[in-house]
């Protein structure tokens, strides 16, 4: 049995477990362990543990709904007013929450950009899993990139501003937010590692089915593919007439050429 006197923790919070349950409490309750270091003291009964678990799950569900509500309000405002012309106060007002509640979920506007990128990678992971495995590696890679671009175009409203400025362009904001701090860079690296792993999975399939040489380094090849992807995305942001699909395909085909067995 783990020894934590969580009764004291709960009491110090004046019983307000609906607001926040200590992380240690969460761990023990979800694991079904008794949160008391001294069995002779006020041991939490299984009934109380179950009740606290229910409170925790209900609170978590409400928190996630509020976060989604704020995110959707921000997304709508970014599309309507532009990224730079939208303040956190605007977002809180549109979401119908206090600024304090907003700060519990998002501290800066950049946090919304990161959230969008995380959601995008999660979607791409699922999309890649559903791609037909009998397609050539080049086709699967290009289909995944096309799905990513489609998501950017739809979610970030990649349109040139009338006066030629891209200041309010969310796609540009997505790139610029990556370099605002070391912490932001670390978040970007984590997101890109996940994206790399998705492409590496496709390349691994090509190795397994004999299309690519056994010596192919899937991780290294995936990193090259991602570098090409962002290179073409930058051109697309500058000029939305840029033929991303064909340019990306040509460059990736060159990278894959040396690895093909058939």
Protein Blocks (a to p, Z undefined) as FASTA:
>chain_A
ZZddfklmmmmnnopamloccfklmmmmmnopacdfblklccddfklmmmmmmmmmmmmm
mmmmmmmmmmmmmmmmmmmnojklpcfklmmmmnopafklmmmmombfklmmmmmmmmmm
mmmmmmmmmpcfkbcfklmmmmmmmmmmmmmmmmnopacdfklpaklpmklmmmmmmmmp
mklmmmmmmmmmmmmmmmmmmmmmmmmnomacfklcfklmmmmmmmmmmmmmmmmmmpmk
bcfklmmmmmmmmmmmmmpfZZ
